[in-house]
């Protein structure tokens, strides 16, 4: 997932607000987890969150997801965020975290992930 950091997303110091970046990571992770589990997921935990570098206005932020673990009803996803400064060629890692999602039915009850086909 990619997004451009905009002025409305800044904290009082002029850097991009960490909550905005966390939101982008959760959106990327939940989309990834939904596809891997073939069903609706909800975020149940965020662990090991580390902010390495600030994100600046105008940065192109990209989130990358990898499966850490798949349980009976849960999937744990490592998410890294990289920023490409306005005119820079090489991106820099700005954050990483581990997010856990649980597959749920329409009523919010945990559902088995299963072994079916996963894109």
BELJO-V871865 format. One record per backbone hydrogen bond with DSSP energy under -0.5 kcal/mol. CO is the residue of the C=O (numbers start at 0). NH is the residue of the N-H. Records with the same first field share a line. If there is no record, write none. Layout:
BEGIN
CO=NH / NH
END
This chain:
BEGIN
0=62
2=4 / 60
4=57
5=8
6=9
8=16
10=13
14=10
16=19 / 20
17=21
18=22
19=23
20=24
21=25
22=26
23=27
24=28
25=29
26=30
27=31
28=32
29=33
30=34
31=35
32=36
33=37 / 38
34=118
39=103
41=101
44=99
46=97
49=51 / 95
54=15
55=58
58=4 / 60
59=83
60=2
61=81
63=79
65=77
68=75
71=112
72=102
73=70
74=76 / 100
75=67 / 68
76=78 / 98
77=65
78=96
79=63
80=93 / 94
81=61
82=84 / 91
83=59
84=87
91=82
93=51 / 52
94=80
95=49
96=78 / 98
97=46
98=76
99=43 / 44
100=74
101=41
102=110
104=107
108=104
END
